[in-house]
Amino acid sequence: MRITINIVSYRYGHLVAHALESVLGQTVKPDVIRVYDDGVGDCRHIKQLYPEVEFIERKGNLGIIANFNQALNRTDTERVMFLGADNWLALDAIEKLKDVEGDIVSYDGWIWGNGHNELWHLPNQPHGSALYNVKKAKEVGGYSASGNVHTEEDSVMFSKMREAGATFTHVSEPLFFYRRHRSNFNQ
């Protein structure tokens, strides 16, 4: 199956190259790599440093849901992964995930920063960087909010996908790193 990785950034231009290097350094390369700058303009250096990567600069901030949905709608591979510009993948992540069966393929990760690190193991709940079936995500309308102030737009979409019959698989191996930005991450 063909895979697209979308790296999305809002005010993370200083970190995006780290995320991108983790994608470009994969032992098995994704078929399409796109970087989305959501209206800030702090990722323009990507065009010059990485000409092999498709760069999309939003003129104004669309917000998470609209930005993600436009990126999802632009995706024409069978599977897609969204990677925050402040996160990075283990260098063999795509190799280990590409042949795993499931419409949503999630995996463990490391939460990194603010003085301590911990394994993120959620075997029954996909996270925002899960690899998933593009067609099935589009069929349920893509990303949306739940109405909760602290909405996890990816969790809402994955729940809708599972309600519509999407299969879920979890790989119990840490394949990505989530950069912790606040001390109360789990609260």
Helices and strands as residue ranges (DSSP letters): E 3-9, H 16-24, E 32-37, H 45-49, E 54-57, H 64-74, E 79-84, E 88-89, H 93-97, E 104-112, E 118-120, E 131-133, H 134-139, H 153-163, E 168-179
